Amino acid sequence: MSELVELGFSLVDKCRTENVFCRTLSIPNNSIGAAEYLAWVAYPNDKDERHRTKFRNAMLNAALNDYCKRKSVGRHEKLKLLKQFGIPKDMIWRDIDIAITGGTEKAGGGTKKLIDRFHAYHAFRAYDKSLEDNAGLSFRSVLEHISTAYESKHLKVSDIESRINSFKRTFRQSRPVLHLTWGIVDSFTLKGWTNDEGQLCYGVKPAILDPSWLPEAIEQSRLILGLQLVEDLQEKVQGKTYRDHKFEAKEVIDLRLSLK
């Protein structure tokens, strides 16, 4: 393990001890934890708690429906499982679809928010690569280039400043969970759930039914968060800014696996 990685891990631990992060949460290493991980990535902002909860419950409801159908589980047993999962009610498919895909709602559901996080992640990785290669590219130029693969038809015909502001807003909303999104991409890639661009291509269902991706995602996210903290520390010590975009430890959503 390199000295930078060790320093990063120690900084993560220090921030946890000192309650620096916006949230530090323990999640179980099972389907419930998988749903909570994805829900926090989709909706990291406190004001979106209602949507986050609905997305979490919808993913678990859908997985439970699939399980009960395959195992011929009766209604009474299903209600007991709902209670064990911490789900307050048995959702109908329409409500499940709205929470997950957005249904006919323009704003979209949790998966639309996950796509926004992938958008920010790919911009982050591309800019990271440009810095490594000393390409001399601004974050704006990288963001504009990467965003062409994600922007809506409506946004494509907007003026450039409106488009850039929209891209920046998506990135800003995604900053607290960039490390967690990185964890998703790497762990899902190992499971064969992403395409060549690292985009989720099978929906969220496999991730809930098979939560074995969680330990890898948590460990990778901890590594990336640690390196972000190291870079932030170096900037403060040297008084030099390396990136055009901000990093704020106090806005970070920090997840770890519970020991139970």
Phi and psi restraints in degrees (value plus and minus 20) as a CYANA .aco file:
   2 SER   PHI     -91.7   -51.7
   2 SER   PSI     141.4   181.4
   3 GLU   PHI     -83.1   -43.1
   3 GLU   PSI     -56.6   -16.6
   4 LEU   PHI     -84.6   -44.6
   4 LEU   PSI     -60.8   -20.8
   5 VAL   PHI     -85.7   -45.7
   5 VAL   PSI     -64.5   -24.5
   6 GLU   PHI     -80.7   -40.7
   6 GLU   PSI     -62.7   -22.7
   7 LEU   PHI     -83.1   -43.1
   7 LEU   PSI     -61.1   -21.1
   8 GLY   PHI     -81.1   -41.1
   8 GLY   PSI     -65.4   -25.4
   9 PHE   PHI     -81.7   -41.7
   9 PHE   PSI     -59.8   -19.8
  10 SER   PHI     -87.5   -47.5
  10 SER   PSI     -54.8   -14.8
  11 LEU   PHI     -89.7   -49.7
  11 LEU   PSI     -57.0   -17.0
  12 VAL   PHI     -80.8   -40.8
  12 VAL   PSI     -67.7   -27.7
  13 ASP   PHI     -81.2   -41.2
  13 ASP   PSI     -60.0   -20.0
  14 LYS   PHI     -84.4   -44.4
  14 LYS   PSI     -64.9   -24.9
  15 CYS   PHI     -84.3   -44.3
  15 CYS   PSI     -56.1   -16.1
  16 ARG   PHI     -85.5   -45.5
  16 ARG   PSI     -65.9   -25.9
  17 THR   PHI     -82.0   -42.0
  17 THR   PSI     -58.2   -18.2
  18 GLU   PHI    -112.5   -72.5
  18 GLU   PSI     -13.4    26.6
  19 ASN   PHI      34.8    74.8
  19 ASN   PSI      22.6    62.6
  20 VAL   PHI     -94.9   -54.9
  20 VAL   PSI     -60.1   -20.1
  21 PHE   PHI     -88.8   -48.8
  21 PHE   PSI     135.8   175.8
  22 CYS   PHI     -79.0   -39.0
  22 CYS   PSI     -65.2   -25.2
  23 ARG   PHI    -162.8  -122.8
  23 ARG   PSI     117.5   157.5
  24 THR   PHI    -146.0  -106.0
  24 THR   PSI      93.9   133.9
  25 LEU   PHI    -145.9  -105.9
  25 LEU   PSI     121.3   161.3
  26 SER   PHI    -118.2   -78.2
  26 SER   PSI     111.9   151.9
  27 ILE   PHI    -142.5  -102.5
  27 ILE   PSI     128.0   168.0
  28 PRO   PHI     -93.8   -53.8
  28 PRO   PSI     132.2   172.2
  29 ASN   PHI    -107.0   -67.0
  29 ASN   PSI      46.8    86.8
  30 ASN   PHI    -176.9  -136.9
  30 ASN   PSI    -188.4  -148.4
  31 SER   PHI     -81.6   -41.6
  31 SER   PSI     -53.7   -13.7
  32 ILE   PHI     -83.9   -43.9
  32 ILE   PSI     -64.8   -24.8
  33 GLY   PHI     -83.4   -43.4
  33 GLY   PSI     -57.8   -17.8
  34 ALA   PHI     -82.3   -42.3
  34 ALA   PSI     -63.7   -23.7
  35 ALA   PHI     -86.0   -46.0
  35 ALA   PSI     -60.0   -20.0
  36 GLU   PHI     -87.1   -47.1
  36 GLU   PSI     -60.1   -20.1
  37 TYR   PHI     -78.6   -38.6
  37 TYR   PSI     -72.6   -32.6
  38 LEU   PHI     -83.9   -43.9
  38 LEU   PSI     -57.3   -17.3
  39 ALA   PHI     -86.6   -46.6
  39 ALA   PSI     -59.4   -19.4
  40 TRP   PHI     -89.1   -49.1
  40 TRP   PSI     -55.7   -15.7
  41 VAL   PHI     -87.1   -47.1
  41 VAL   PSI     -62.4   -22.4
  42 ALA   PHI     -86.0   -46.0
  42 ALA   PSI     -61.5   -21.5
  43 TYR   PHI    -150.7  -110.7
  43 TYR   PSI      57.1    97.1
  44 PRO   PHI     -98.4   -58.4
  44 PRO   PSI     -36.3     3.7
  45 ASN   PHI    -103.2   -63.2
  45 ASN   PSI     119.6   159.6
  46 ASP   PHI     -77.1   -37.1
  46 ASP   PSI     -55.4   -15.4
  47 LYS   PHI     -87.5   -47.5
  47 LYS   PSI     -34.7     5.3
  48 ASP   PHI    -121.1   -81.1
  48 ASP   PSI       0.5    40.5
  49 GLU   PHI     -76.7   -36.7
  49 GLU   PSI     -60.6   -20.6
  50 ARG   PHI     -82.9   -42.9
  50 ARG   PSI     -63.9   -23.9
  51 HIS   PHI     -87.3   -47.3
  51 HIS   PSI     -58.8   -18.8
  52 ARG   PHI     -81.1   -41.1
  52 ARG   PSI     -65.0   -25.0
  53 THR   PHI     -84.3   -44.3
  53 THR   PSI     -63.0   -23.0
  54 LYS   PHI     -83.3   -43.3
  54 LYS   PSI     -60.9   -20.9
  55 PHE   PHI     -84.0   -44.0
  55 PHE   PSI     -66.3   -26.3
  56 ARG   PHI     -77.6   -37.6
  56 ARG   PSI     -72.0   -32.0
  57 ASN   PHI     -85.0   -45.0
  57 ASN   PSI     -55.2   -15.2
  58 ALA   PHI     -87.0   -47.0
  58 ALA   PSI     -62.5   -22.5
  59 MET   PHI     -82.3   -42.3
  59 MET   PSI     -62.9   -22.9
  60 LEU   PHI     -89.5   -49.5
  60 LEU   PSI     -58.3   -18.3
  61 ASN   PHI     -80.1   -40.1
  61 ASN   PSI     -66.1   -26.1
  62 ALA   PHI     -82.9   -42.9
  62 ALA   PSI     -62.8   -22.8
  63 ALA   PHI     -85.1   -45.1
  63 ALA   PSI     -60.1   -20.1
  64 LEU   PHI     -88.0   -48.0
  64 LEU   PSI     -58.8   -18.8
  65 ASN   PHI     -80.2   -40.2
  65 ASN   PSI     -62.4   -22.4
  66 ASP   PHI     -83.4   -43.4
  66 ASP   PSI     -64.2   -24.2
  67 TYR   PHI     -83.5   -43.5
  67 TYR   PSI     -67.3   -27.3
  68 CYS   PHI     -83.8   -43.8
  68 CYS   PSI     -55.5   -15.5
  69 LYS   PHI     -87.7   -47.7
  69 LYS   PSI     -64.2   -24.2
  70 ARG   PHI     -88.5   -48.5
  70 ARG   PSI     -55.0   -15.0
  71 LYS   PHI    -118.6   -78.6
  71 LYS   PSI     -16.1    23.9
  72 SER   PHI      33.5    73.5
  72 SER   PSI      25.7    65.7
  73 VAL   PHI     -99.9   -59.9
  73 VAL   PSI     112.7   152.7
  74 GLY   PHI     -96.3   -56.3
  74 GLY   PSI     151.6   191.6
  75 ARG   PHI     -81.0   -41.0
  75 ARG   PSI     -64.0   -24.0
  76 HIS   PHI     -82.6   -42.6
  76 HIS   PSI     -65.2   -25.2
  77 GLU   PHI     -86.6   -46.6
  77 GLU   PSI     -55.7   -15.7
  78 LYS   PHI     -83.3   -43.3
  78 LYS   PSI     -61.9   -21.9
  79 LEU   PHI     -82.9   -42.9
  79 LEU   PSI     -55.7   -15.7
  80 LYS   PHI     -85.5   -45.5
  80 LYS   PSI     -59.8   -19.8
  81 LEU   PHI     -87.4   -47.4
  81 LEU   PSI     -57.8   -17.8
  82 LEU   PHI     -78.5   -38.5
  82 LEU   PSI     -62.5   -22.5
  83 LYS   PHI     -84.7   -44.7
  83 LYS   PSI     -61.6   -21.6
  84 GLN   PHI     -83.0   -43.0
  84 GLN   PSI     -53.7   -13.7
  85 PHE   PHI    -100.5   -60.5
  85 PHE   PSI     -25.7    14.3
  86 GLY   PHI      53.8    93.8
  86 GLY   PSI       6.7    46.7
  87 ILE   PHI    -118.2   -78.2
  87 ILE   PSI     102.2   142.2
  88 PRO   PHI     -88.7   -48.7
  88 PRO   PSI     -46.6    -6.6
  89 LYS   PHI    -173.2  -133.2
  89 LYS   PSI     140.2   180.2
  90 ASP   PHI    -102.5   -62.5
  90 ASP   PSI      88.3   128.3
  91 MET   PHI     -99.3   -59.3
  91 MET   PSI     122.5   162.5
  92 ILE   PHI     -97.7   -57.7
  92 ILE   PSI     140.1   180.1
  93 TRP   PHI     -80.5   -40.5
  93 TRP   PSI     -54.3   -14.3
  94 ARG   PHI     -80.4   -40.4
  94 ARG   PSI     -65.3   -25.3
  95 ASP   PHI     -89.3   -49.3
  95 ASP   PSI     -55.0   -15.0
  96 ILE   PHI     -82.5   -42.5
  96 ILE   PSI     -65.9   -25.9
  97 ASP   PHI     -84.0   -44.0
  97 ASP   PSI     -61.6   -21.6
  98 ILE   PHI     -82.4   -42.4
  98 ILE   PSI     -63.3   -23.3
  99 ALA   PHI     -89.0   -49.0
  99 ALA   PSI     -55.0   -15.0
 100 ILE   PHI    -107.6   -67.6
 100 ILE   PSI     -73.1   -33.1
 101 THR   PHI    -121.7   -81.7
 101 THR   PSI     -38.4     1.6
 102 GLY   PHI      77.7   117.7
 102 GLY   PSI     -34.1     5.9
 103 GLY   PHI      36.1    76.1
 103 GLY   PSI    -146.3  -106.3
 104 THR   PHI    -114.3   -74.3
 104 THR   PSI     -17.8    22.2
 105 GLU   PHI     -95.4   -55.4
 105 GLU   PSI     113.0   153.0
 106 LYS   PHI     -82.1   -42.1
 106 LYS   PSI     -56.8   -16.8
 107 ALA   PHI     -87.5   -47.5
 107 ALA   PSI     -40.4    -0.4
 108 GLY   PHI      61.1   101.1
 108 GLY   PSI     151.6   191.6
 109 GLY   PHI    -127.2   -87.2
 109 GLY   PSI    -176.5  -136.5
 110 GLY   PHI     -81.6   -41.6
 110 GLY   PSI     -55.9   -15.9
 111 THR   PHI     -88.1   -48.1
 111 THR   PSI     -51.0   -11.0
 112 LYS   PHI     -84.5   -44.5
 112 LYS   PSI     -59.6   -19.6
 113 LYS   PHI     -87.2   -47.2
 113 LYS   PSI     -56.7   -16.7
 114 LEU   PHI     -83.4   -43.4
 114 LEU   PSI     -58.0   -18.0
 115 ILE   PHI     -82.6   -42.6
 115 ILE   PSI     -59.0   -19.0
 116 ASP   PHI     -79.7   -39.7
 116 ASP   PSI     -59.9   -19.9
 117 ARG   PHI     -87.9   -47.9
 117 ARG   PSI     -58.6   -18.6
 118 PHE   PHI     -83.1   -43.1
 118 PHE   PSI     -58.9   -18.9
 119 HIS   PHI     -75.6   -35.6
 119 HIS   PSI     -72.0   -32.0
 120 ALA   PHI     -84.6   -44.6
 120 ALA   PSI     -60.7   -20.7
 121 TYR   PHI     -79.6   -39.6
 121 TYR   PSI     -65.1   -25.1
 122 HIS   PHI     -88.9   -48.9
 122 HIS   PSI     -54.1   -14.1
 123 ALA   PHI     -84.9   -44.9
 123 ALA   PSI     -62.2   -22.2
 124 PHE   PHI     -81.5   -41.5
 124 PHE   PSI     -67.3   -27.3
 125 ARG   PHI     -84.7   -44.7
 125 ARG   PSI     -60.9   -20.9
 126 ALA   PHI     -85.4   -45.4
 126 ALA   PSI     -61.4   -21.4
 127 TYR   PHI     -88.2   -48.2
 127 TYR   PSI     -58.8   -18.8
 128 ASP   PHI     -77.6   -37.6
 128 ASP   PSI     -64.4   -24.4
 129 LYS   PHI     -86.0   -46.0
 129 LYS   PSI     -58.4   -18.4
 130 SER   PHI     -85.4   -45.4
 130 SER   PSI     -55.4   -15.4
 131 LEU   PHI     -88.4   -48.4
 131 LEU   PSI     -61.4   -21.4
 132 GLU   PHI     -81.5   -41.5
 132 GLU   PSI     -57.8   -17.8
 133 ASP   PHI    -107.5   -67.5
 133 ASP   PSI     -18.4    21.6
 134 ASN   PHI      31.3    71.3
 134 ASN   PSI      24.4    64.4
 135 ALA   PHI     -96.3   -56.3
 135 ALA   PSI     -35.0     5.0
 136 GLY   PHI      51.6    91.6
 136 GLY   PSI       2.7    42.7
 137 LEU   PHI    -109.8   -69.8
 137 LEU   PSI     121.4   161.4
 138 SER   PHI     -98.8   -58.8
 138 SER   PSI     138.3   178.3
 139 PHE   PHI     -82.7   -42.7
 139 PHE   PSI     -57.3   -17.3
 140 ARG   PHI     -78.6   -38.6
 140 ARG   PSI     -66.2   -26.2
 141 SER   PHI     -86.0   -46.0
 141 SER   PSI     -59.4   -19.4
 142 VAL   PHI     -86.6   -46.6
 142 VAL   PSI     -64.5   -24.5
 143 LEU   PHI     -80.8   -40.8
 143 LEU   PSI     -63.0   -23.0
 144 GLU   PHI     -82.9   -42.9
 144 GLU   PSI     -61.6   -21.6
 145 HIS   PHI     -87.1   -47.1
 145 HIS   PSI     -68.9   -28.9
 146 ILE   PHI     -84.8   -44.8
 146 ILE   PSI     -55.8   -15.8
 147 SER   PHI     -89.1   -49.1
 147 SER   PSI     -37.1     2.9
 148 THR   PHI     -81.3   -41.3
 148 THR   PSI     -44.2    -4.2
 149 ALA   PHI    -102.4   -62.4
 149 ALA   PSI     -31.0     9.0
 150 TYR   PHI    -136.9   -96.9
 150 TYR   PSI     -40.9    -0.9
 151 GLU   PHI     -89.0   -49.0
 151 GLU   PSI     128.4   168.4
 152 SER   PHI     -95.2   -55.2
 152 SER   PSI     146.1   186.1
 153 LYS   PHI     -81.1   -41.1
 153 LYS   PSI     -57.9   -17.9
 154 HIS   PHI     -83.9   -43.9
 154 HIS   PSI     -61.2   -21.2
 155 LEU   PHI     -91.4   -51.4
 155 LEU   PSI     -51.4   -11.4
 156 LYS   PHI     -79.7   -39.7
 156 LYS   PSI     -48.0    -8.0
 157 VAL   PHI    -117.6   -77.6
 157 VAL   PSI     -16.6    23.4
 158 SER   PHI     -99.6   -59.6
 158 SER   PSI     143.7   183.7
 159 ASP   PHI     -89.0   -49.0
 159 ASP   PSI     138.9   178.9
 160 ILE   PHI     -80.8   -40.8
 160 ILE   PSI     -58.2   -18.2
 161 GLU   PHI     -88.6   -48.6
 161 GLU   PSI     -57.1   -17.1
 162 SER   PHI     -84.5   -44.5
 162 SER   PSI     -59.9   -19.9
 163 ARG   PHI     -86.1   -46.1
 163 ARG   PSI     -66.6   -26.6
 164 ILE   PHI     -81.9   -41.9
 164 ILE   PSI     -62.1   -22.1
 165 ASN   PHI     -82.4   -42.4
 165 ASN   PSI     -57.4   -17.4
 166 SER   PHI     -86.5   -46.5
 166 SER   PSI     -62.8   -22.8
 167 PHE   PHI     -81.8   -41.8
 167 PHE   PSI     -64.4   -24.4
 168 LYS   PHI     -84.3   -44.3
 168 LYS   PSI     -57.5   -17.5
 169 ARG   PHI     -83.8   -43.8
 169 ARG   PSI     -63.7   -23.7
 170 THR   PHI     -80.9   -40.9
 170 THR   PSI     -63.0   -23.0
 171 PHE   PHI     -86.1   -46.1
 171 PHE   PSI     -63.1   -23.1
 172 ARG   PHI     -80.8   -40.8
 172 ARG   PSI     -61.7   -21.7
 173 GLN   PHI     -88.5   -48.5
 173 GLN   PSI     -43.6    -3.6
 174 SER   PHI    -112.4   -72.4
 174 SER   PSI     -35.2     4.8
 175 ARG   PHI     -73.0   -33.0
 175 ARG   PSI     -62.0   -22.0
 176 PRO   PHI     -82.6   -42.6
 176 PRO   PSI     -37.9     2.1
 177 VAL   PHI    -147.2  -107.2
 177 VAL   PSI       2.2    42.2
 178 LEU   PHI     -78.3   -38.3
 178 LEU   PSI     -61.9   -21.9
 179 HIS   PHI     -86.5   -46.5
 179 HIS   PSI     -56.7   -16.7
 180 LEU   PHI     -89.9   -49.9
 180 LEU   PSI     -57.0   -17.0
 181 THR   PHI     -85.0   -45.0
 181 THR   PSI     -60.6   -20.6
 182 TRP   PHI     -78.8   -38.8
 182 TRP   PSI     -62.2   -22.2
 183 GLY   PHI     -80.9   -40.9
 183 GLY   PSI     -59.8   -19.8
 184 ILE   PHI     -82.8   -42.8
 184 ILE   PSI     -70.2   -30.2
 185 VAL   PHI     -79.3   -39.3
 185 VAL   PSI     -68.8   -28.8
 186 ASP   PHI     -85.2   -45.2
 186 ASP   PSI     -64.1   -24.1
 187 SER   PHI     -92.6   -52.6
 187 SER   PSI     -56.7   -16.7
 188 PHE   PHI     -88.8   -48.8
 188 PHE   PSI     -54.5   -14.5
 189 THR   PHI     -82.7   -42.7
 189 THR   PSI     -61.7   -21.7
 190 LEU   PHI     -82.0   -42.0
 190 LEU   PSI     -50.5   -10.5
 191 LYS   PHI    -105.3   -65.3
 191 LYS   PSI     -28.0    12.0
 192 GLY   PHI      59.7    99.7
 192 GLY   PSI       6.4    46.4
 193 TRP   PHI    -122.9   -82.9
 193 TRP   PSI      -9.1    30.9
 194 THR   PHI    -147.1  -107.1
 194 THR   PSI     139.5   179.5
 195 ASN   PHI    -108.2   -68.2
 195 ASN   PSI    -191.2  -151.2
 196 ASP   PHI     -84.7   -44.7
 196 ASP   PSI     -41.6    -1.6
 197 GLU   PHI    -111.2   -71.2
 197 GLU   PSI     -16.0    24.0
 198 GLY   PHI      59.1    99.1
 198 GLY   PSI      -1.6    38.4
 199 GLN   PHI    -114.6   -74.6
 199 GLN   PSI     120.0   160.0
 200 LEU   PHI     -82.3   -42.3
 200 LEU   PSI     104.3   144.3
 201 CYS   PHI    -141.8  -101.8
 201 CYS   PSI     -13.4    26.6
 202 TYR   PHI    -144.9  -104.9
 202 TYR   PSI      -2.7    37.3
 203 GLY   PHI      51.1    91.1
 203 GLY   PSI    -189.3  -149.3
 204 VAL   PHI    -115.4   -75.4
 204 VAL   PSI     -30.8     9.2
 205 LYS   PHI     -75.8   -35.8
 205 LYS   PSI     -70.0   -30.0
 206 PRO   PHI     -79.0   -39.0
 206 PRO   PSI     -54.6   -14.6
 207 ALA   PHI     -88.4   -48.4
 207 ALA   PSI     -46.7    -6.7
 208 ILE   PHI    -106.0   -66.0
 208 ILE   PSI     -61.0   -21.0
 209 LEU   PHI     -91.0   -51.0
 209 LEU   PSI     -49.0    -9.0
 210 ASP   PHI    -148.6  -108.6
 210 ASP   PSI      66.9   106.9
 211 PRO   PHI    -102.4   -62.4
 211 PRO   PSI      -4.4    35.6
 212 SER   PHI     -86.6   -46.6
 212 SER   PSI     -28.5    11.5
 213 TRP   PHI     -96.8   -56.8
 213 TRP   PSI     -37.7     2.3
 214 LEU   PHI     -78.0   -38.0
 214 LEU   PSI     -71.0   -31.0
 215 PRO   PHI     -76.4   -36.4
 215 PRO   PSI     -61.8   -21.8
 216 GLU   PHI     -85.3   -45.3
 216 GLU   PSI     -62.5   -22.5
 217 ALA   PHI     -83.2   -43.2
 217 ALA   PSI     -63.6   -23.6
 218 ILE   PHI     -84.5   -44.5
 218 ILE   PSI     -64.2   -24.2
 219 GLU   PHI     -86.0   -46.0
 219 GLU   PSI     -62.5   -22.5
 220 GLN   PHI     -86.2   -46.2
 220 GLN   PSI     -60.7   -20.7
 221 SER   PHI     -84.6   -44.6
 221 SER   PSI     -56.8   -16.8
 222 ARG   PHI     -84.6   -44.6
 222 ARG   PSI     -60.6   -20.6
 223 LEU   PHI     -81.6   -41.6
 223 LEU   PSI     -68.3   -28.3
 224 ILE   PHI     -86.5   -46.5
 224 ILE   PSI     -62.8   -22.8
 225 LEU   PHI     -80.6   -40.6
 225 LEU   PSI     -61.2   -21.2
 226 GLY   PHI     -80.6   -40.6
 226 GLY   PSI     -63.0   -23.0
 227 LEU   PHI     -88.3   -48.3
 227 LEU   PSI     -53.5   -13.5
 228 GLN   PHI     -83.4   -43.4
 228 GLN   PSI     -61.2   -21.2
 229 LEU   PHI     -87.4   -47.4
 229 LEU   PSI     -57.9   -17.9
 230 VAL   PHI     -82.5   -42.5
 230 VAL   PSI     -66.8   -26.8
 231 GLU   PHI     -82.7   -42.7
 231 GLU   PSI     -60.5   -20.5
 232 ASP   PHI     -82.6   -42.6
 232 ASP   PSI     -61.4   -21.4
 233 LEU   PHI     -84.5   -44.5
 233 LEU   PSI     -63.5   -23.5
 234 GLN   PHI     -81.5   -41.5
 234 GLN   PSI     -59.2   -19.2
 235 GLU   PHI     -83.6   -43.6
 235 GLU   PSI     -61.1   -21.1
 236 LYS   PHI     -88.9   -48.9
 236 LYS   PSI     -59.1   -19.1
 237 VAL   PHI     -90.6   -50.6
 237 VAL   PSI     -62.8   -22.8
 238 GLN   PHI    -110.7   -70.7
 238 GLN   PSI     -31.1     8.9
 239 GLY   PHI      45.0    85.0
 239 GLY   PSI      11.0    51.0
 240 LYS   PHI    -146.8  -106.8
 240 LYS   PSI     115.7   155.7
 241 THR   PHI    -117.8   -77.8
 241 THR   PSI     106.3   146.3
 242 TYR   PHI    -111.8   -71.8
 242 TYR   PSI     -50.5   -10.5
 243 ARG   PHI    -140.8  -100.8
 243 ARG   PSI     134.9   174.9
 244 ASP   PHI     -99.2   -59.2
 244 ASP   PSI     -39.5     0.5
 245 HIS   PHI    -124.1   -84.1
 245 HIS   PSI     139.4   179.4
 246 LYS   PHI    -105.1   -65.1
 246 LYS   PSI     139.2   179.2
 247 PHE   PHI    -155.1  -115.1
 247 PHE   PSI     105.7   145.7
 248 GLU   PHI    -146.3  -106.3
 248 GLU   PSI      91.1   131.1
 249 ALA   PHI     -80.1   -40.1
 249 ALA   PSI     -50.7   -10.7
 250 LYS   PHI     -91.8   -51.8
 250 LYS   PSI     -32.0     8.0
 251 GLU   PHI    -120.0   -80.0
 251 GLU   PSI     -22.6    17.4
 252 VAL   PHI     -89.9   -49.9
 252 VAL   PSI     116.0   156.0
 253 ILE   PHI    -115.5   -75.5
 253 ILE   PSI      94.9   134.9
 254 ASP   PHI    -128.8   -88.8
 254 ASP   PSI      99.9   139.9
 255 LEU   PHI    -134.6   -94.6
 255 LEU   PSI     123.5   163.5
 256 ARG   PHI    -164.1  -124.1
 256 ARG   PSI     138.4   178.4
 257 LEU   PHI     -98.9   -58.9
 257 LEU   PSI     116.6   156.6
 258 SER   PHI     -89.6   -49.6
 258 SER   PSI     134.1   174.1
 259 LEU   PHI    -104.8   -64.8
 259 LEU   PSI     -27.9    12.1
